[in-house]
């Protein structure tokens, strides 16, 4: 599979957020997106997720047959999109049934993020870090090749960050793709890097 972004631009509220964003992401690759607050890192992910329309440029998705880009991606943003009254397992049951193409069971996904003990607890009782881990567990219950992650280490302690790193590398090893914004190192193996600056983007490192 191949995700190609060519000369992408975005306007919000009548203001140009960025322009000239170009990169290519192939199966097994990861893209780390950096930049100061307000530069447009989250906005770039929202464009890729189909939540916003670009003001210019193209997003091209190839190699997935008849499945569109939005049908092939997971998006985990700042809002965890969890129902507080439902248990962790019930939230994942819903995600698996809604998204289709099941992968790990909810119990297996919670175990993978270190929350097997919290499966029956309402999400409203969980800490911010635990809620974030439940949101990340959604990545595992339905298979989708492209993961879009906005500050995925937010609210995670050191042990949970290492668990996340392993999950990301396992996904890549299986041919998955990752695009993640971050202010903190993700310690991924040879990622591509792009820095969003005011009204532009600069490629920091492009892996052949």
N, C-alpha and C positions, 0 to 999 in steps of 0.2 A: 504494500500500500504506500501511497505517496500523498503528502499534503504540501501543496505549493502555495505560497503567499507572495503575490507580486505587487509591489508598489502600493501597499494598502494605506488608506487615509481614513480618518474618522473625525467627524464634526459632532459636537454636542453643545446645545444651547447657543447655536450660532457661532461657536468658536472652534477653530481647528485644534484638535487635541494632538494628533500626530499625523505624519505623512511619510511616504517613502519606506514603509516597512516591508521587507522582503526576506524570505527564508524558505528552505525546503526541509521537510521532515519525513524520513523513511521508516519503515518497520524496524523496530529495535533501537530507535534513536530517542534521545531526550533533548528538549530545548529548555534552557533556563533563561527566564526573562527578568531582567533587573532594571532599576531606575528609581529615581526619588519619588516620594509621595506625590500623587497627582499627575505624574508623567503620562499615564495611560496604560499601565501594565494590566490592570483588571479589565479595562475597556477592550484591550486586544483579545483577551480570552472571551469576552462577551461577543465580540465579532465572530470569532471562530465557532462559538457555540450557537450562532444564529440568533442571538438575543438583540443584536443591534445590526443595522445595515451600514456597510462602508460608504464613505463619501467618494471613494475612488479606489482603483485597484481591483484585484481579483483574488478569490480564494478557490483553489482547484483541488478537488478530492478525487483520487484515482485508485483503482485496484480493488474496489469493494463491490464490484458487480453493480446491481441495481440499488444498493443501499446508499442513501444520501449521507452526507457528513454528519448531520444531526442524529441519524440512526446508528452511528458508529462511535459515538463519544459519550463519556461521562464528564460531568462538570461538577466540581466541588468548590463552592465559593465561600465567602465570609459567613453567610447565613447557612446554618446546617440543614435547613429544610426538613427538620424532624418534627413529629407530632409528640408533644411533651406528655400527653396522657397515655400514649401507647408505650409498651415496653420496647427495649432495644430490639428484641427478636421480632416483635410485631412490625416495627418500622422497616426492618429488613425483609420480612415476608411481603409487605406491600411493595417495596422497591423491586424485588425479584419478580413478582406477579405482573407489575405494571410495565417493567422494562422488557421482560421476556428474555429468551436465550440464557437460561439459568446456568450458573457455574457452580461455585461453592454453595453449600446450604447456609442459611443464616447462622446456625450454630458454629459451623466451620469458619465462617467469616469473622464472627466475634472472637473465636479462639485465636485466629490469626492476628488480630489487633490487641490481644491480651485482655479481652473483656468477656470471656466465657462465664465468669461469675456474675455478670450483670445482665444476663440475657432476659431475666424475668422482671427486672426493675423498670418502672416507668422512666422514660428518658428525662422527665422533669426533675428527677431526684439525682441525676448524674452531674458531676462537675463539668466545667467548660472543656477541659481536656478529654474527659470521657465521652462527652457528646461529640466532640470532633472526631474521635476514633470511631464512633458509630457511623458518622457520616462517611468516613473513609472506608468503612467496611462495605458500604454500598457498592464500591468499585468491584468487589469480589463476588457478589451474589448474581450479577448479570454480566456476561462477557461483552465488552465493547473495546475495540482496539485502541482508541485514542482517549487518553485521560487528560483533561484540562483541570489544573489544580491551582487555585488562588491562595498563596501563602499556606501551603499544606502543613508546615511545621507549627503554625499558630497554636498556642496553648498546650503544646506537647512538651513533656519533660524529655531528658536526654535518652532514656531507655525507649520511649515511644518514638522519638525521632529515628533511632536506629532501626526499630521495627518497620517504620515507614520506608526508610531507605531500602531495606531488604525487599519489601513488597514492590517498590518501584523497579528495582533491578530484576526481580523475578518476572514482572510484567514485560520488561524489555527483552529478557531472555526468551520469552515465548512469542516474540515478534510484535509486542505492543509498542505504542508510541506515547510520549509524555510531553506536555508543554506546561511548565509551572512558573508562576511568578514567585519571587522570594526576596527577602532581605537577609536571610540567613543561609549559610552554605548547606546544600543538600547532599554533598559528598557522593555524587553520582559518578560513574565511570565515564570519562570522556564525553560530557554533554556538549551540545552546541550552545552557544551563549549569544544573547542579543540584549543590548541596553537601549531602553526607550528614553529618549531625551526630548526636550521641548520641540514639538512639531517634527521630530525625526527619529530615526533609529539607527544604531550603529552595530554592526556585527563584531562581537568581541572575539569569537573563535568559531570557525566553521570546520567541522571534522569531515574529511573527504568521504 
